[in-house]
Amino acid sequence: MLKRKNRESEAEPIYKAAIEKAQQDAPTLVLIADSMQAEQQWVESEPVLRRALAAGRDESGCAVSAGPVSDGDPQVQPKPSRC
């Protein structure tokens, strides 16, 4: 949104503050990175996604999902983890 209003320079401190507040909340970090990618900040979003991935692992090192991912079909069930 700031990009469309030619106020891109204001976005960086807002993203940094949001990332700091999210700390280790993987779903929130993914949303922040998604927003960054919508602004074509590909390089800047990568560490945020890596942080989300690290935050989304349990003690065994297995990735923890926020829920099933589907194409909107309520019949789609997540596959069991092999982890």
Buried (B, 14 or more C-beta within 10 A) or exposed (E): EEEEEEEEEEBEEEBEEBBEEBEEBBBBBBBBBEBBBEBEBEEBBEEBBEBBEEBBEEEEEEEEEEEEEEEEEEEEEEEEEEE
